[in-house]
Amino acid sequence: MVIEVKEKLKFKSNKCDSMTVIKYYNSRKVLVRFEDGTEILSNSHCIRKGAVVNPNYPGIYGHGYTGIGKYKKAKHLRLYSMWLCVLRSAYDENSKGYNKHITIDSTWHNFQTFCIDTENMYGYSKLEQYHSQLDRTFFKKGNNLYSKETCFLVPRDIAFILRDSYSVRGPYPIGVKPIFDSNISFFSARISKNNKKHHLGSFATIEDAFYAYKCAKELHIQDKMKEYREVLDPKCYEIMMNYSVEIDD
């Protein structure tokens, strides 16, 4: 038996806006409406404790919300973790991966939309097998937008292949490190492959050292793309096979 509530009872949520009881289905099951109009079924005990959360309330890093739909944190933990990582990179200033230049398509603030778009991406069926993750840098050099049009799913093994290490390399080009020996200066070229540093040689000029790095890095990128070609979006594969490392990267 459904009982319409004539005198609306308002309760406060501990994590979002207040809610009003609209209907009683039984002593435990009730329908509540939040201030933004969102309606959900809940347990009367949870309501009294203030433990009910509006699924459309942007309480995750001030922007994200789980939304209403089939995707749940517990059942879709891998997607939920990916989603949190994206939100954290743009909105959590205390996060190691935070970048003030990153933006996120507003539709991806909704976990439901994020999941639908990600599941439709090329390579999703092998997400778990390759520990794939979303990457924005493969779409276009300098891309800082996370969206379904500007991201690819890529295996974790190649996700950081374009990391520039700008914060630790100082004023020198990527892949170049100075070597000072008495009054003579040399420049070392090094490349990272599979988390190991490889010395490419020592050179008299920055330009020569960088050129050695450039050739080695582009070849390494192409080799990795070929290795994972079957799981990469063809667009991603083509972009990365033609990727050019520049001295001002």
C-alpha positions in Angstrom: 0.0 0.0 0.0 1.4 3.4 -1.0 0.7 6.3 1.3 0.9 9.8 0.0 2.4 12.2 2.5 0.2 15.3 3.0 2.5 17.0 5.4 5.9 16.8 3.9 8.6 15.8 6.3 12.0 17.3 5.5 15.3 15.6 6.5 18.9 16.7 6.3 21.5 14.7 4.5 25.0 14.6 6.0 26.7 14.8 2.6 24.4 16.9 0.4 21.2 19.0 0.3 18.1 18.3 2.3 15.3 15.8 1.2 11.6 15.6 1.6 9.6 12.4 2.1 7.0 12.1 -0.7 5.6 8.6 -0.3 5.6 5.7 2.2 5.5 2.3 0.6 5.8 0.5 3.9 7.5 1.1 7.3 10.9 1.0 5.8 10.6 1.8 2.0 10.0 5.5 1.2 10.3 7.9 -1.7 12.3 11.1 -1.1 12.9 14.2 -3.3 16.0 16.3 -3.0 16.0 20.1 -3.6 17.2 19.7 -7.2 14.1 17.5 -8.0 16.0 14.1 -7.9 13.7 11.4 -6.5 15.0 8.1 -5.1 13.7 5.2 -3.0 15.4 4.8 0.3 15.3 3.2 3.7 13.5 5.2 6.5 16.3 4.3 8.9 19.0 5.7 6.6 16.9 8.9 6.1 16.7 9.6 9.8 20.5 9.1 10.2 21.1 11.5 7.3 23.0 8.8 5.4 21.0 9.2 2.1 23.0 10.8 -0.7 21.6 12.5 -3.8 23.1 10.6 -6.7 23.1 13.9 -8.8 24.9 15.9 -6.1 28.4 17.0 -7.3 30.1 15.9 -4.1 33.2 14.2 -5.6 35.9 16.7 -5.9 33.2 19.3 -6.2 32.2 18.2 -9.7 31.6 14.5 -10.0 28.4 12.6 -9.1 27.4 8.9 -9.5 24.1 9.7 -11.3 21.2 7.3 -11.7 21.7 4.2 -13.7 23.0 0.7 -13.8 26.7 1.5 -13.1 27.6 1.1 -9.4 30.9 1.5 -7.7 31.0 -2.0 -6.2 30.1 -3.7 -9.5 32.2 -1.5 -11.7 35.2 -0.8 -9.6 37.7 -0.6 -12.5 35.6 2.0 -14.3 35.0 3.9 -11.0 38.8 4.0 -10.3 39.4 5.3 -13.8 36.8 8.0 -13.4 38.2 9.1 -10.0 41.6 9.3 -11.6 40.3 11.6 -14.3 38.5 13.8 -11.8 41.4 13.9 -9.4 43.8 15.1 -12.1 41.7 18.2 -12.8 40.1 19.0 -9.5 42.2 17.7 -6.6 45.1 20.2 -6.0 46.6 17.9 -3.4 46.9 15.0 -5.8 50.3 14.1 -7.3 48.8 13.9 -10.7 47.0 17.3 -10.5 47.4 19.6 -13.5 45.7 23.0 -13.4 45.5 23.0 -17.2 43.4 19.8 -17.5 39.7 20.1 -18.3 37.0 17.5 -18.3 33.9 17.4 -20.5 31.0 18.2 -18.2 29.1 15.1 -19.3 31.9 13.0 -17.8 31.1 14.5 -14.4 28.3 12.0 -14.4 29.7 8.5 -13.7 26.9 6.9 -15.7 27.8 8.8 -18.9 31.5 8.2 -18.3 30.9 4.4 -18.2 28.8 4.4 -21.3 31.3 6.3 -23.3 34.3 4.3 -22.0 32.6 1.0 -22.7 32.1 2.1 -26.4 35.8 2.9 -26.8 38.0 0.7 -29.0 39.8 -1.9 -26.9 37.4 -1.9 -24.0 36.8 -5.7 -24.2 40.5 -6.1 -23.2 40.5 -3.5 -20.5 41.3 -5.9 -17.7 43.7 -8.0 -19.6 46.0 -5.1 -20.4 45.2 -3.0 -17.4 44.2 -0.3 -19.9 43.6 3.3 -18.9 42.4 6.5 -20.5 45.0 8.7 -22.2 44.5 12.2 -23.5 48.1 12.8 -24.7 47.9 10.3 -27.6 45.1 12.2 -29.2 47.1 15.4 -29.9 50.3 16.9 -28.6 49.4 19.2 -25.7 45.8 18.0 -25.4 44.5 18.7 -21.9 40.8 17.8 -22.5 39.3 14.5 -21.2 36.3 13.6 -23.3 35.0 10.7 -25.4 36.3 12.5 -28.6 39.8 13.3 -27.2 40.8 10.1 -25.4 41.9 6.6 -26.2 42.1 3.4 -24.1 45.7 2.3 -24.0 47.5 -0.5 -22.2 49.2 0.6 -19.0 52.5 -0.5 -20.4 52.5 2.4 -22.9 50.3 4.9 -21.1 53.2 7.0 -19.9 55.4 6.7 -22.9 55.0 10.4 -23.6 55.8 11.6 -20.1 58.1 14.6 -20.4 59.6 14.7 -16.9 59.6 18.5 -17.2 59.6 19.1 -13.5 62.9 17.2 -13.0 64.9 17.7 -16.2 65.5 21.5 -15.7 66.1 23.9 -18.6 67.5 21.2 -21.0 65.5 19.5 -23.7 63.8 16.2 -23.0 66.3 13.3 -23.0 69.3 15.6 -22.5 71.5 15.9 -19.4 74.7 18.0 -19.0 78.0 16.5 -17.9 80.7 18.8 -16.6 84.3 17.5 -16.6 86.8 20.2 -15.6 86.4 22.9 -18.1 84.8 20.7 -20.7 81.0 20.3 -21.0 79.3 17.4 -22.6 75.7 16.5 -23.0 74.4 13.0 -22.4 71.4 11.6 -24.2 69.3 9.0 -22.3 66.0 7.3 -23.0 63.8 5.3 -20.7 62.5 1.9 -21.9 60.4 -0.4 -19.7 61.3 1.7 -16.6 65.0 1.4 -17.3 67.4 4.2 -18.3 69.5 3.6 -21.5 72.5 5.8 -22.2 72.7 6.8 -25.9 76.0 8.6 -25.8 77.8 11.8 -25.0 77.8 14.8 -27.4 79.4 18.2 -27.8 76.2 20.1 -28.3 72.7 20.1 -26.9 71.3 19.8 -30.4 73.3 16.6 -31.2 72.3 15.0 -27.9 68.7 15.8 -28.5 68.8 14.4 -32.0 70.1 11.1 -30.7 67.3 11.0 -28.2 64.7 12.0 -30.8 65.6 9.2 -33.1 65.7 6.6 -30.3 62.4 7.8 -28.8 60.4 7.9 -32.0 61.7 4.4 -32.9 60.7 3.2 -29.4 57.2 4.6 -29.7 56.7 2.9 -33.1 57.9 -0.4 -31.7 55.5 -0.2 -28.8 52.6 0.8 -31.1 53.3 -2.3 -33.2 53.4 -4.5 -30.2 49.9 -3.4 -29.1 48.4 -2.7 -32.5 45.6 -5.3 -32.0 44.2 -3.5 -29.0 44.8 0.1 -30.0 42.2 2.3 -31.8 43.3 2.6 -35.4 43.2 6.4 -35.1 45.5 6.2 -32.1 47.9 3.8 -33.8 48.2 6.1 -36.9 48.7 9.2 -34.7 51.4 7.6 -32.7 53.2 6.0 -35.6 53.7 9.5 -37.0 54.5 11.1 -33.7 57.4 13.6 -33.8 59.5 14.5 -30.8 60.4 18.2 -30.8 63.2 20.0 -28.9 60.7 22.2 -27.2 58.4 19.4 -26.0 
